[in-house]
């Protein structure tokens, strides 16, 4: 049966009201969550390929809805880039764009729900995001999302510090001057080397703690702590496979960002849907 919304404004208001209601019950909600951990399975590169295949199938099934909703990704990215250029801080362009990998798992929550519903034969479109907002699980999702937002802010601050200690503390004279100095001076090479190393640490921590935690929180009544521990356990059991998955995600985001960020409209949905299917392959039932 089609999911019909009579009045979008009242529907959104109702979703927001339900969210605030859940927020007021955070202590009770968290205390009643299941703190046990599901078992994790061994996964291979073949599982990654199959997850990507199914993610693409979900993308094609939801193409119109997903493309419309995913326009937000390049818009936000372009807005951030404009802000850095307008504020004469071009040294933050790369940290901001690479930071998409840190907040991506939270931003894809609606995609996980769409894949879950399609898996169960239910109707789904981009409006399921409002159903997720009304869900009793949204507070756990928001709490984990807050940690990702803090990781993003910490990464930006680390980037600012690295720039100040290598090429700073003065701001670049221009974007062109910054790029030239970054690519042709020892200080610029040091900034790039240190920045990539520190960024790798941030990305590795976020990947290990979130590879299946968000889908797990949507699928089951489980605590944030247990969801994160499950994700870490999966990473520890399959380090090479999860590292490969991280490289796939990173490469996809880079390719999606090259044509003026427009590619993110296609890349983010496919990776988001594929993450759901990877979760199904990697985490067993209780």
C-alpha positions as CSV (number, residue, x, y, z in Angstrom):
1,X,0.0,0.0,0.0
2,X,1.3,3.5,-0.9
3,X,2.4,5.7,1.9
4,X,0.2,8.8,1.6
5,X,0.7,12.1,3.4
6,X,-2.3,14.4,3.3
7,X,-0.6,17.5,4.5
8,X,3.3,17.7,4.4
9,X,3.4,20.6,6.9
10,X,1.3,18.9,9.5
11,X,3.1,15.6,8.9
12,X,6.5,17.2,9.5
13,X,5.1,19.0,12.6
14,X,3.9,15.7,13.9
15,X,7.2,14.1,13.2
16,X,9.0,16.9,15.0
17,X,6.6,16.7,18.0
18,X,7.2,12.9,18.3
19,X,11.0,13.5,18.2
20,X,10.8,16.0,21.1
21,X,8.6,13.5,23.0
22,X,11.3,10.8,22.5
23,X,14.0,13.4,23.5
24,X,12.2,14.0,26.8
25,X,12.3,10.3,27.6
26,X,16.1,9.9,26.9
27,X,17.0,8.6,30.4
28,X,14.1,6.1,30.3
29,X,14.9,5.0,26.7
30,X,18.6,4.5,27.3
31,X,18.0,2.5,30.5
32,X,15.6,0.1,28.8
33,X,17.9,-0.6,25.9
34,X,19.3,-4.1,25.3
35,X,23.0,-4.1,26.2
36,X,23.7,-7.5,24.8
37,X,25.8,-7.9,21.6
38,X,24.8,-9.9,18.5
39,X,27.4,-12.2,16.9
40,X,29.4,-11.0,14.0
41,X,30.4,-13.1,11.0
42,X,33.4,-13.5,8.8
43,X,33.0,-11.5,5.6
44,X,35.0,-11.5,2.4
45,X,35.6,-9.2,-0.6
46,X,32.8,-11.2,-2.4
47,X,30.4,-10.1,0.3
48,X,31.5,-6.5,-0.4
49,X,30.9,-6.9,-4.1
50,X,27.4,-8.4,-3.4
51,X,26.6,-5.6,-1.0
52,X,27.6,-3.0,-3.6
53,X,25.5,-4.9,-6.2
54,X,22.4,-4.9,-4.0
55,X,23.1,-1.3,-3.1
56,X,23.0,-0.3,-6.7
57,X,19.8,-2.3,-7.2
58,X,18.2,-0.3,-4.3
59,X,19.5,2.9,-5.9
60,X,17.8,2.0,-9.3
61,X,14.6,1.0,-7.5
62,X,14.5,4.3,-5.6
63,X,16.2,6.4,-8.2
64,X,13.8,9.3,-8.4
65,X,13.3,9.6,-4.7
66,X,17.0,9.1,-3.9
67,X,18.3,11.6,-6.4
68,X,15.9,14.2,-5.2
69,X,16.9,13.7,-1.5
70,X,20.6,13.3,-2.3
71,X,20.8,16.8,-3.9
72,X,21.4,17.9,-0.3
73,X,24.9,16.4,-0.2
74,X,26.5,18.4,-3.0
75,X,24.6,21.5,-1.9
76,X,25.9,21.3,1.7
77,X,29.4,20.5,0.3
78,X,29.3,23.5,-2.1
79,X,28.1,25.8,0.7
80,X,31.0,24.8,2.9
81,X,33.5,25.3,0.1
82,X,32.0,28.7,-0.6
83,X,32.2,29.6,3.1
84,X,35.9,28.7,3.2
85,X,36.7,30.7,0.1
86,X,34.6,33.6,1.2
87,X,36.3,33.6,4.6
88,X,39.8,33.4,3.0
89,X,40.6,30.0,4.6
90,X,41.2,27.8,1.6
91,X,43.3,25.5,3.8
92,X,40.0,24.1,5.2
93,X,38.6,23.0,1.8
94,X,40.2,19.6,1.9
95,X,39.5,18.9,5.6
96,X,35.9,19.8,5.0
97,X,35.4,17.7,1.9
98,X,37.2,14.7,3.4
99,X,35.1,15.2,6.5
100,X,32.1,13.9,4.6
101,X,33.5,10.4,5.4
102,X,33.1,11.2,9.1
103,X,29.5,12.3,9.0
104,X,28.4,10.1,6.1
105,X,27.2,7.1,8.1
106,X,24.8,9.4,10.1
107,X,23.7,11.2,6.9
108,X,22.7,7.9,5.3
109,X,20.2,6.8,8.0
110,X,17.2,7.4,5.6
111,X,18.9,5.3,3.0
112,X,19.3,2.4,5.4
113,X,15.6,2.6,6.3
114,X,14.6,2.6,2.6
115,X,16.7,-0.6,2.0
116,X,15.2,-2.2,5.1
117,X,11.7,-1.6,3.9
118,X,12.4,-2.8,0.4
119,X,14.0,-5.9,1.8
120,X,10.7,-6.6,3.7
121,X,8.6,-5.8,0.6
122,X,7.2,-2.6,2.0
123,X,6.6,0.7,0.2
124,X,9.4,3.2,0.6
125,X,10.4,6.6,-0.7
126,X,12.4,9.6,0.6
127,X,9.6,10.5,3.0
128,X,10.6,7.5,5.2
129,X,13.1,9.9,6.7
130,X,10.2,11.5,8.6
131,X,9.2,8.0,9.8
132,X,12.7,7.5,11.1
133,X,12.5,10.8,12.9
134,X,9.3,9.6,14.6
135,X,10.8,6.3,15.6
136,X,11.6,5.5,19.2
137,X,15.1,4.6,18.0
138,X,15.9,8.1,16.8
139,X,17.4,9.2,20.0
140,X,20.0,6.4,19.9
141,X,20.8,7.3,16.3
142,X,21.1,11.0,17.2
143,X,23.4,10.2,20.1
144,X,25.8,8.2,17.9
145,X,25.4,10.9,15.2
146,X,26.5,13.5,17.8
147,X,29.8,11.6,18.3
148,X,30.4,11.7,14.6
149,X,29.7,15.4,14.5
150,X,32.2,15.9,17.3
151,X,34.7,13.8,15.4
152,X,34.2,16.1,12.4
153,X,34.8,19.2,14.5
154,X,37.8,17.6,16.1
155,X,39.2,16.9,12.6
156,X,38.7,20.5,11.5
157,X,40.5,21.7,14.6
158,X,43.3,19.3,14.1
159,X,43.6,20.5,10.5
160,X,43.8,24.1,11.7
161,X,46.5,23.2,14.2
162,X,48.5,21.3,11.6
163,X,48.4,24.2,9.2
164,X,49.4,26.7,11.9
165,X,52.4,24.5,12.8
166,X,53.6,24.0,9.2
167,X,52.5,26.8,6.8
168,X,51.0,29.2,9.3
169,X,50.2,30.9,11.5
170,X,49.4,33.6,8.9
171,X,46.4,33.0,6.6
172,X,47.1,32.3,2.9
173,X,47.3,35.4,0.7
174,X,45.0,33.7,-1.8
175,X,43.7,30.2,-2.8
176,X,46.2,30.0,-5.7
177,X,49.1,31.0,-3.4
178,X,48.1,28.4,-0.8
179,X,47.9,25.6,-3.5
180,X,51.3,26.6,-4.9
181,X,53.0,26.7,-1.4
182,X,51.3,23.4,-0.4
183,X,52.7,21.6,-3.5
184,X,56.1,23.2,-3.8
185,X,57.5,24.0,-0.4
186,X,58.8,21.7,2.4
187,X,56.3,23.3,4.8
188,X,53.5,22.4,2.4
189,X,54.8,18.8,2.0
190,X,54.9,18.5,5.8
191,X,51.4,19.8,6.1
192,X,50.1,17.3,3.5
193,X,52.0,14.3,5.1
194,X,50.9,15.1,8.6
195,X,47.4,15.9,7.5
196,X,46.9,12.7,5.6
197,X,48.3,10.7,8.6
198,X,46.1,12.3,11.1
199,X,43.1,12.1,8.8
200,X,43.7,8.4,8.3
201,X,43.5,7.9,12.1
202,X,40.2,9.8,12.3
203,X,38.8,7.9,9.4
204,X,39.9,4.5,10.8
205,X,38.3,5.2,14.2
206,X,35.0,6.3,12.6
207,X,35.0,3.3,10.2
208,X,35.7,0.8,13.0
209,X,32.9,2.2,15.2
210,X,30.3,2.9,12.6
211,X,30.6,0.3,9.8
212,X,27.4,-1.4,11.0
213,X,26.4,0.5,14.1
214,X,23.8,2.9,12.5
215,X,21.9,0.1,10.6
216,X,22.0,-2.0,13.8
217,X,20.4,0.8,15.8
218,X,17.6,1.1,13.3
219,X,17.0,-2.6,13.0
220,X,17.0,-3.6,16.7
221,X,16.4,-2.2,20.2
222,X,20.0,-2.1,21.2
223,X,22.1,0.3,23.2
224,X,24.5,2.7,21.4
225,X,27.4,1.2,23.4
226,X,26.5,-2.3,22.2
227,X,26.1,-1.1,18.6
228,X,29.5,0.5,18.6
229,X,31.1,-2.6,20.3
230,X,29.5,-4.8,17.6
231,X,31.0,-2.7,14.9
232,X,34.4,-2.8,16.5
233,X,34.1,-6.6,17.0
234,X,33.3,-7.0,13.3
235,X,36.3,-4.8,12.3
236,X,38.6,-6.9,14.6
237,X,37.3,-10.1,13.1
238,X,37.6,-8.9,9.5
239,X,40.4,-6.2,9.5
240,X,41.4,-6.6,5.9
241,X,37.9,-6.8,4.5
242,X,36.7,-3.8,6.5
243,X,39.9,-1.9,5.5
244,X,39.0,-2.7,1.9
245,X,35.5,-1.4,2.5
246,X,36.9,1.8,3.9
247,X,39.1,2.2,0.8
248,X,36.1,1.6,-1.5
249,X,34.1,4.2,0.3
250,X,37.0,6.7,0.3
251,X,37.6,6.2,-3.4
252,X,33.9,6.5,-4.2
253,X,33.7,9.8,-2.3
254,X,36.7,11.2,-4.0
255,X,35.4,10.3,-7.5
256,X,32.0,11.7,-6.5
257,X,33.6,15.0,-5.4
258,X,35.7,15.6,-8.5
259,X,32.9,16.9,-10.9
260,X,31.9,19.8,-8.6
261,X,30.6,17.5,-6.0
262,X,27.7,16.5,-8.3
263,X,28.8,12.8,-8.3
264,X,27.9,12.6,-4.6
265,X,24.2,12.6,-5.7
266,X,24.9,9.1,-7.1
267,X,27.8,7.9,-4.9
268,X,26.2,8.6,-1.4
269,X,23.0,6.6,-2.1
270,X,24.7,3.6,-3.5
271,X,27.2,3.4,-0.6
272,X,24.4,4.0,1.9
273,X,22.2,1.3,0.5
274,X,25.2,-1.1,0.2
275,X,26.1,-0.4,3.9
276,X,22.7,-1.8,4.9
277,X,23.3,-5.0,2.9
278,X,26.8,-5.3,4.3
279,X,25.2,-5.1,7.8
280,X,22.9,-8.0,6.9
281,X,25.8,-10.1,5.8
282,X,28.0,-9.2,8.8
283,X,25.7,-9.3,11.8
284,X,23.7,-12.4,12.8
285,X,20.5,-12.5,14.7
286,X,20.6,-12.9,18.5
